[in-house]
């Protein structure tokens, strides 16, 4: 049964076609001819594509399996934003992701001298990622923002790419209250046509006191996979493939002794691998391109008796306070150390009871054990503000973010 609206709609459509020419008499035959010609072209292109895939397999060691058509964006994006998909999967509630944005805005606002009553405004951010990293207790969020203002004062210069990290427990505890559980990497956004990658590392325990690494990777939705390579302990090279779903994925790469390098992306029109050379991390933020490295081998010959600052192993610069060690000022020390560098500074500095590591002993990072004289002890340092604060000795390791080390200090 027709509704009252149907006759009116038909009449309106008839009025729109008044005055238009009649359908050509050979219209159907012409469509058939064009369709047959198109099928012939597709057959020829398919033969060429098979040849291209074969060449790619020889040059790059194989191709990625997967869809053979380029993925389109799952939403429109502004002209200033990356043409990448939105990978929020619901594993992190949107209220928590919104809190991360609000806290980032508050951080930018706090850097200005304007009164707190000055209103802050910003266009909606463009989301690229917001989910838990599988196999870890970490969550990651990636968004792009521009046009942040406090009154008439711009708080950002051009679009900013923001990568936020946090532990799931902390994010859950903070909820939507303010986003203080997140830590941020804030860099100038790449141009909208950027064809590189954004990524990061999430350390996971290996059950033996060490760490494996899970990498996550975000790039153009055209990418269906990535090839990666990394050095492990003993200078062994490990390679693998990371499947990508419209430009995003994660994979466990194991204990590593170097940064993970991306060597190819499957972005070709038929899924072929295209050579690529870049490290996992955030472009423009070298400190976020460092995985958790394998610790150097154990030290040998450290005295089993006497006063020894607790042997420690770590990565990057660290400051330690040992309240169990009580030595008089001026006592001689010996440093046992072993370190290696996966990039950056080829040495570390070790200093005892001094304000600056620049006065410490420089030790080369050649993955060999070194036994060298250290700074003499200084006065015991008080830690805490109570009536009876803990007292002990402090030592500082100054090292690059890509330097792993193991140190023990003996007090004579």
Secondary structure, DSSP 8 states (H G I E B T S, - for coil): ---HHHHHHHHHHHHHHTT-----TTHHHHHHHHHHHHHHHHHHHHHHHHHHHHHHHHHHT----S-SS----SS---TTS-----EE-SSS-HHHHHHHHHHHHHHHHHTS-S-TTS-EE----EEEEEEE-TTSSEEEEEEEE---EETTEESSSS-EEEEEEEEHHHHHHHTTS--TT-EEEEEE---TT--S-EEEEEEEE-SSS-EEEEEEEE--TT--EEEEEEEETTTEEEEEEEE-BTTEEEEEEESBSS--EEEEEE-STTS-EEEEEEESSBTTBGGGG---B-------S--SSSEEEEEEEEES-EEEEETT----TT--EEEEEEEEESSS-SEEEEEES-S-GGGSEEEE-BSS-EEEEE----S-EEESSSTT-EEEEEEEEE--TTEEEEEEEEE-
